[in-house]
């Protein structure tokens, strides 16, 4: 299994072996319940036809031979019940209906509806559920699925990048990106993968690097980050604008520090008042605790 886990070709084989190993307990309980039910039914049907089989008038006849072949003993009855449940149920049914009594038809129909359809379908559904449970909880299977999805996404994004890169320089500028994104087929293709393109310009702003263009790696990484409902793109756009505003606020803070002098402490600290100079000493300084501005008005100390 360790060798199989390292080879992607055997992903399906690893999934099956892991699911079978995880379904052993379910298999044991299913065999126990089915065997118990079939045992009870075999005892009932074998006891009902036993007198007919022992009747001297039926011995040596073709009908008697068929009935004995299917229900002549407990072991034969058990095998017949499993055959009716998992295989062909008509030959045993015909043997009793044609030779013993037609009312046995009701027994076989009820057995087929209850055991053959309901019970077997429930057991099959439990096995399928256990397989999905293993597939969604096994770490190695999740890693393999994630790697496969990332590879498929990278191949698709590289195909899109090559189609959009007209000059072949390995970079997409705004014009090239918007040109390919305005194509309706490309939009629908991206939407099918969970990337809804509302505005090509906004998407370019979210994907481009510091150089102002998009590389293949930028497209792969950015598209993977923005895949999902449209609100993901809107949230990413909000984060981008917030960072830009943060840079602007930092620049304004630095400018204010330079204008208002060393008495100001605007970088993340609480502002402290600075002494207000007299008119003959020069213009008053700005202080957050004093609603005065640099060079405008004055107050007497």
C-alpha positions in Angstrom: 0.0 0.0 0.0 2.9 2.4 0.7 4.1 1.9 -2.9 0.6 2.3 -4.3 0.1 5.6 -2.4 3.2 7.2 -4.0 2.0 6.4 -7.6 -0.9 8.5 -8.9 -1.9 5.9 -11.4 -3.0 3.6 -8.6 -5.2 6.2 -6.9 -8.4 4.3 -7.7 -6.8 1.0 -6.5 -5.8 2.6 -3.3 -9.3 4.0 -2.8 -10.9 0.5 -3.4 -8.5 -1.2 -1.0 -8.9 1.4 1.7 -12.7 1.3 1.3 -12.7 -2.5 1.5 -10.6 -2.4 4.6 -12.8 0.2 6.2 -16.0 -1.8 5.3 -15.0 -5.0 7.0 -17.2 -4.3 10.1 -20.1 -3.4 7.9 -19.6 -6.6 5.9 -19.6 -8.8 9.0 -22.8 -7.3 10.3 -24.5 -7.5 6.9 -23.6 -11.2 6.6 -24.9 -11.9 10.1 -28.2 -10.2 9.6 -28.8 -11.7 6.2 -27.8 -15.2 7.4 -30.2 -14.9 10.4 -33.1 -13.9 8.2 -32.5 -16.5 5.6 -32.0 -19.2 8.3 -35.5 -18.4 9.7 -37.1 -18.4 6.3 -35.4 -21.7 5.3 -36.6 -23.4 8.4 -40.2 -22.2 7.7 -40.3 -23.2 4.1 -38.5 -26.5 4.6 -41.0 -27.5 7.4 -43.9 -26.6 5.1 -42.9 -28.8 2.2 -41.4 -31.7 4.3 -44.7 -33.7 4.4 -45.2 -33.2 0.7 -41.7 -34.5 -0.1 -42.2 -37.6 2.3 -45.5 -38.5 0.6 -44.9 -41.8 -1.3 -47.0 -40.6 -4.2 -44.5 -37.8 -4.9 -41.4 -39.9 -4.6 -39.7 -40.7 -7.9 -41.7 -38.1 -9.9 -40.1 -35.2 -11.7 -41.9 -32.7 -9.6 -40.8 -34.4 -6.4 -37.2 -34.4 -7.5 -37.3 -30.7 -8.2 -38.8 -29.8 -4.9 -36.3 -32.1 -3.1 -33.5 -30.5 -5.0 -34.4 -27.0 -3.7 -36.0 -27.7 -0.3 -35.2 -31.4 0.6 -33.1 -30.4 3.7 -32.1 -27.5 5.8 -28.8 -26.9 3.9 -30.6 -27.1 0.5 -33.2 -24.7 1.8 -30.5 -22.2 3.0 -28.8 -22.4 -0.4 -32.1 -21.9 -2.2 -32.9 -18.8 -0.1 -29.6 -17.2 -0.9 -30.2 -18.0 -4.5 -33.5 -16.3 -4.4 -32.0 -13.3 -2.6 -28.9 -12.8 -4.7 -29.5 -14.7 -7.9 -32.4 -16.1 -9.9 -35.6 -16.6 -7.8 -37.9 -18.0 -10.5 -36.8 -21.7 -10.6 -37.4 -22.4 -6.9 -40.7 -20.5 -7.1 -41.8 -22.5 -10.1 -40.9 -25.7 -8.4 -43.3 -25.1 -5.6 -46.0 -23.3 -7.5 -46.3 -25.9 -10.2 -45.9 -29.0 -8.0 -47.0 -28.2 -4.4 -49.4 -25.2 -4.2 -49.9 -22.0 -6.1 -50.2 -20.0 -2.8 -46.5 -20.3 -2.4 -46.4 -17.6 -5.1 -47.3 -15.0 -2.4 -44.4 -16.1 -0.2 -41.9 -15.8 -3.0 -43.2 -12.4 -4.1 -43.1 -11.0 -0.5 -39.6 -12.4 -0.1 -38.4 -10.7 -3.3 -40.0 -7.4 -2.4 -38.8 -7.3 1.3 -35.5 -9.2 1.2 -34.5 -9.0 -2.4 -35.2 -5.3 -2.9 -35.4 -3.5 0.6 -32.8 -5.3 2.7 -30.3 -5.8 -0.1 -30.6 -2.2 -1.2 -30.1 -1.0 2.3 -26.9 -3.1 2.7 -25.7 -1.8 -0.7 -26.4 1.8 0.4 -24.4 1.3 3.6 -21.4 0.0 1.6 -21.6 3.0 -0.7 -21.9 5.4 2.2 -18.8 3.7 3.9 -16.9 4.1 0.6 -17.6 7.9 0.5 -16.8 8.2 4.1 -13.4 6.7 3.6 -12.8 8.8 0.5 -13.6 12.0 2.4 -11.7 11.2 5.6 -8.5 9.4 4.5 -5.6 11.8 4.5 -3.8 10.3 1.6 -6.9 10.3 -0.6 -7.6 13.9 0.2 -4.0 14.9 -0.6 -4.2 13.0 -3.9 -7.4 14.7 -4.9 -6.1 18.1 -3.9 -2.9 17.6 -6.0 -4.9 16.3 -8.9 -7.2 19.4 -8.7 -4.3 21.8 -8.5 -2.6 20.2 -11.5 -5.8 20.4 -13.6 -6.3 24.0 -12.6 -2.7 24.9 -13.5 -3.0 23.3 -16.9 -6.3 25.2 -17.7 -4.8 28.5 -16.5 -1.7 28.0 -18.6 -3.9 27.3 -21.6 -5.7 30.6 -21.0 -2.5 32.5 -20.5 -1.0 31.2 -23.8 -4.2 32.2 -25.6 -4.2 35.7 -24.1 -0.4 36.4 -24.6 -0.5 37.8 -28.1 3.1 38.9 -28.3 4.5 35.8 -26.5 6.6 37.8 -24.0 5.4 35.8 -21.0 3.5 38.7 -19.5 -0.1 40.0 -19.8 -0.7 43.7 -19.7 -4.1 45.3 -19.1 -5.1 45.5 -22.7 -4.3 41.8 -23.4 -6.0 40.7 -20.3 -9.2 42.7 -20.9 -9.3 41.6 -24.5 -9.4 37.9 -23.7 -11.7 38.5 -20.7 -14.3 40.3 -22.7 -14.8 37.2 -24.8 -18.2 35.6 -23.8 -16.9 32.1 -24.3 -13.9 32.7 -21.9 -16.2 34.2 -19.3 -18.5 31.2 -19.4 -15.6 28.8 -19.3 -14.2 30.5 -16.2 -17.6 30.7 -14.6 -18.0 26.9 -15.0 -14.8 26.6 -12.9 -16.1 28.9 -10.2 -14.4 32.1 -11.3 -17.1 34.7 -12.1 -15.6 37.7 -14.0 -17.7 40.8 -13.3 -15.2 43.5 -14.4 -12.0 42.6 -16.3 -10.2 45.7 -15.1 -11.0 44.9 -11.5 -9.9 41.3 -11.9 -6.6 42.6 -13.5 -6.0 44.8 -10.5 -6.4 41.8 -8.2 -4.1 39.6 -10.1 -1.2 41.7 -11.4 2.1 41.9 -9.6 4.2 44.9 -8.6 5.4 45.3 -12.2 1.8 46.0 -13.4 1.5 42.8 -15.5 0.4 39.2 -15.0 2.6 36.2 -15.4 1.5 32.6 -15.7 2.2 32.0 -12.1 0.3 35.1 -11.0 -2.7 33.9 -13.0 -2.6 30.4 -11.6 -2.2 31.5 -8.0 -4.7 34.4 -8.2 -7.4 32.5 -10.0 -7.1 29.7 -7.4 -7.5 32.3 -4.7 -10.5 33.9 -6.3 -12.4 30.8 -7.4 -15.8 30.5 -5.8 -18.9 32.7 -5.6 -18.8 36.3 -6.8 -18.5 37.5 -3.2 -15.0 36.1 -3.0 -13.9 38.5 -5.7 -15.7 41.3 -4.1 -14.0 40.6 -0.7 -10.6 40.4 -2.4 -11.3 43.7 -4.1 -12.2 45.2 -0.7 -9.0 43.9 0.8 -7.0 45.5 -2.1 -8.6 48.9 -1.7 -8.2 48.7 2.1 -4.5 48.1 1.7 -4.2 51.0 -0.8 -6.0 53.3 1.7 -3.7 52.1 4.5 -0.7 53.1 2.4 -2.3 56.5 1.8 -3.0 57.0 5.5 0.5 56.1 6.3 1.9 58.6 3.9 -0.4 61.4 5.2 0.7 60.5 8.8 4.4 60.8 7.8 3.7 64.2 6.1 1.9 65.4 9.2 4.8 64.3 11.4 7.2 66.3 9.3 5.0 69.4 9.3 4.0 69.5 12.9 7.4 68.8 14.4 8.8 66.3 16.9 6.1 67.1 19.5 3.6 65.0 17.5 3.4 61.2 18.0 1.1 60.0 15.3 2.5 56.5 14.6 0.3 54.3 16.7 0.7 56.2 19.9 -1.5 58.5 21.8 -0.9 62.2 20.9 0.6 64.4 23.6 0.1 68.1 23.8 2.9 70.4 23.0 3.4 73.9 24.5 1.8 76.7 22.5 4.2 79.5 21.7 3.4 83.2 22.1 2.9 85.5 19.1 6.3 87.0 19.5 7.9 83.6 19.6 6.4 82.4 16.3 3.4 80.6 15.0 1.6 78.1 17.3 2.1 74.4 16.7 -0.7 72.0 15.9 -1.7 69.5 18.6 -4.4 66.9 18.5 -5.5 67.9 22.0 -5.7 71.6 20.9 -7.9 72.4 17.8 -5.3 74.8 16.3 -3.4 74.4 13.1 0.2 75.2 12.4 0.7 78.8 11.6 -2.9 79.9 12.0 -4.0 81.9 15.1 -2.2 82.0 18.4 -3.0 81.6 22.0 -1.4 83.3 25.0 0.4 80.9 27.2 
